[in-house]
Amino acid sequence: MPDFQVVEDVWHQICEYLETRDLFNICLTSRTINHVGTRYLYRKIKWDWKGKKSRYRIMSLWTALVQDKDKRSRLCGFVREVHLLGSTPPKDTRMVECPEIHESNPSSLSIIRSDKVPFYQEIDYLRDVVSSVVESPKGRLAWFESIAARNVYALVALLLPLLHNLRSLKLDYTFAVNGGYPGQMIESLTSGKEIHSAELQNNFEHLEVFDYGTNALHNNLPHSCDNTYIRMRYSSQLIPIFQLQQIKHLKVWLRSRHGLLLARIPDVQMNHWALETLVLDHISVMDCALFKIFKRTNKLRSLHLGMNAEEKDFWYVGIPSADDSKYIWNGLRALCGCLEHLSISFSITPRSREYRIDTIMWGPLFRHMTAGFFQDFTRLKTLELPIQMLNGFRDIMEVGIQQDLPVTLERLGLRWDFRDVQSYDVPTATVRILWVLTEFLRLPDRHQRVPLLQEVIIRLFIGEDGLSRTVVDCDDLIEQFNMEQPGPILQEQEGDEADDPMEDAMFLAQLVAEGHTTDQPPKKTVINYFDDLPNQRVVPTIEPGYLRPLIPTSPPENPEPWSAIQSDIETKIKPGITHWQSPNFMAFFPAGVTYPSILGEMYSAAFTAPAFNWLCSPACTELETIVMDWLAQALALPECFLSTSENRGGGVIQVTASDTVATMMIAARERRVTEMVVSEGFKPDTVEYEDRMMELRSRLVALASNQAHSSTAKGALLAGTRFRSVEARLEDNLEMTGERLRAVLEGLDRDKLTPYFITLGLGTTNSCAVDRFREIKAVLAEKEHWKRIWVHIDAAYAGAALVADEWQYISKEFAEGVDSFNLNMHKWLLVNFDASCLFIRNREDLTNALDITPAYLRNHYSDSGKVTDYRNWSMSLGRRFRALKIWFVMRSYGLTGMKDYIRKSIGLGDTFASLVRGRADLFEIITTPAFGLTVFRIKSPKSGTTMVEADNGVLVAQPDEAANELTKEVYELVNSRGEIFITSTVVCGVYAIRVVSTNPAAEEKYVKRAFEILVETAEEVIKRG
């Protein structure tokens, strides 16, 4: 066997080399099993133990993972899918033995049985796994979004009571035995005869069909049997798929040559497709006619075609005709206006490889591609192809990217599948594919050809079982990298000064990330800083004024080397830093940061501009509009808050939520007094008009809950208006109610004051309470002048939860009766400070209040009204390029990653709340835990419980001096010891501790340790008496 470490080192060298070129993100994929848990963090683990040797290797790796708690925690924090393939595993390797995976709420659980295991044993095992998941403390695991199994009926009968939210089904069935085949299951889904679940049918969006039944029968039949009859008989199983018109994602394995049948599907069925993603695997040359179906659907966004080449195909159909080629390219060209992601791969059997079937059969088809074929795809963002397709299937030593690629391309994938090939092919092909890539990246016009390209994916699959085989001679491979050829792979030649526009930016990134220049050895780095955080005290132990004696009183006369500055960061600055990114920081609300957002800040600094209007930096303005629309869609905000809405809504990035609230109050003030003055008949631009405006402003009142952030009271002060608070009580879970708001509004009417603005909380600072929007809107609709009150939603922290589908019911409340909404991405949505996002229903309400345009700010573009000038959307003139880091984060994580992060954070909060409830002898929870926050106090042994039943039947904590003093003492002692950092609050006379662990570094082990510290400290204080 080769030295796996050497293989891994080679991959790392390649990765580092490419990173120093001009690619923002590199993804190198290897199927070597030893890579699991090393440098790259996989979100999906798929271990197959069909082979005897690989079974032992995988079992040993799994056992090591289970036994090594630290390694298990590091790796499993990223796992979202667990696939167990092959025989039923021993009990000590079951999923229940790995709690970090168990409690991370996998979105997909695939359990695929082996035909060598008696079926009743399989069912017993499945029942055990399902029971362990259902009974887990997570609760949410009581249902799956995805399930895979081979025996369809038995598994569905077992799991159907749990599958209320099933949207995805995978049917994988190797032999037509044990009852049923995929076609029967599909018919059941469409007819409802076998599965009595209308909800299952209505929600069904994802379908995978793997049907090997035809080949299984064919292999057991005499050669004289009519193969056409068998093929058509089993292909008929696919017809019911197209009756499921709500399917958005379809994957079909065409082992049985279904292509001819698919091409005959009536237009009337195809025209109603909701299909967005289509995966067709194992396409034979016999299936070329299926490409005709692409002319009948225009909603397809993602397409994967898995091409197959087998020896028997050649003997059945011979060399493809010109008609076959026409089917393929005309069919694909029909998608050029809608397709965004296209992937094509090959699966070539060893025997077909021996006879060069791939070249003989597929080669003629791809040679018909014109040089500009892919340029016609005007929306294509991702293109992944075998490198043979880009050179017309010529010899690998002649490989070059001959195709003109679409200018919209953002990701390019190059692949070469090696399946049991001879040893000399592997190192040669590996070197050549990397050489082709580097040569392409060096092309002088490459930035004009693909200006948006940001990611290159290289896929080199070695061996059918996923393990590196002896065909790879690592020494030869490394030697090949250094052989003389145009464009070296791993290192620059002496004197080579390639013109690389990213070189300075990458050097800047290296300077910040590695903290050194070429003449200075590496020291502490930004990456090391994050790695060391769990071991650092969260709050520094310094005293006020510590820094002044350490810093010279005057600036340096001469330049100082970076090494001296770096040294001072370590010795003078870091000792005074409160580590908000530490997993032990559980105070206030988080201030998140991720590497993509850091990189966005670096680019923003490199592109520095005040950006007060469009002309200052068009990309700065336009990207902000785009990413704010992205964010509005991610949060499921009503369409009225998008820049494209008919009511002229839109979003803008402010500094903080306090700035946002103050800005909205000024817009609300001007809208209200202008309406009143105009209705009274005063003429603009007169002294009487101005005097009446000033008089009316003094009668305006802003409102908020007594639990709302102080920014509303401060904003009223800045706006020159009055402020009144609405009481929120513990029996109402500290939520503002319609009844209590009505009482305040009626009091204002009696005092002849005019309410003009109200802040409603979505996640208040003290307890993450959510004001009762529906009740409040109903009250505001009761009187005409109450309808004119500007309603602002302050969701600075908890608004991030709206990216998760299960919280988006809240967003629907904003469709009517809400004027503005703000969210701080720099709190809980992976972007560093500052990034406060404001959405407004009618932008003119804001620009009318703030638009002042002196002559020196005027320009043709602004005067035309075709561009946005964000200086009129905020109180400041100049603006930072904040949209860049938001763009980086949303693209790097995607909505799936953002949702996973939010769900993980809320899950950690649920875990802590459960632990607190489990010690009812020691703690009392004050308000309902929400959005990862738990508010509680220490129960005093002197007074016992102080929870009493309120008028509405809710148990409410009462103020108790003994409990308050005890809670305060525990809180102060915990923080003084420094292992964790928490905050306290006082609500309705109750002194309480707040714990929230939702920053990106948070993990369950730190939450549990924090609980242990609180228990130990509370017991210590109580015992001390």
ABEGO torsion letter per residue (X at the ends): XBBAAAAAAAAAAAAAAAAABABABBBBBBABAAABGBABBBABBBBBAABAAAAAAAAAAAAAAAABAAAAAAAAAABABBBBBEBBBBAAABAAABAAAAAAGBABBBBBBBAABBAAAAAAAAAAAAAAAAABAAGAAABBABBBBABAAAAAAAAAAAAAABABBBBBBABBBGEEBAAAAAAAAAAGAABBBAAAAAABABBBBBBAAAAAAAAABBAABBAAAAAAAAAAAAAAAAABAABABBBBBAAAGAAAAAAABBAAAAAABABABBBBBGBBAAAAAAAAAAAABAABABBBBBBBBBAAAAAAAEBBBAAAAAAAAAAAAAAAAABABBBBBBBBBAAAAAAGAAAAAAAAAAAABBAAAAAABAABABBBBBAAAAAGGBBAAABBBABBBBAABABBBBBBBBBGBBAAAAAAAAAAAAAAAAAAAABAAAAAABAABABBBBBBBBEAAGBBBAABBAAAAAAAAABBBBGBAABBBBGBBBBBAAAAAAAAAAAAAAGBBAABBBBBBAAAAAAAAAABBABBABBBGAAAAABBABBBABBBBAAAAAAAAAAAAAAABBBAABAABABEBBBBBBAAAAAAAAAAAAABBAGABAAABAAAAAAAAAAAAAAAAAAGBBAAABAABAAGBEBBBBABAAAAAAAAAAAAAAAAAAAAAAAAGBBBGBAAAAAAAAAAAAABBBBBBAABBAAAAAAAAAAGBBBBBBBBBAAAGGBBBAAAAAAAAAAAAAAGBBBABBBBBBGBAAAGBBBBAAAAAAAAAABAAAAABBBBBBAAAAAAAAABAAAAAAAAAAABGBABBBBBAAAAAGBBOBBBBBBBABAAAAAAAABBBBAAABBAAAAAGABBBAAAABABABBBBAAAAAAAAAAAAEAAAAAAAAAAAAAAAAAAAAAAAABAAABBBABBBBGGBBBBBBBBAAAEBABBBBAAGBBBBBBBAAAAAAAAAAAAAAAAAGABBBBBBBBGGBBBBBBBBABAABBAAAAAAAAAAAAAAAAAAAAAX
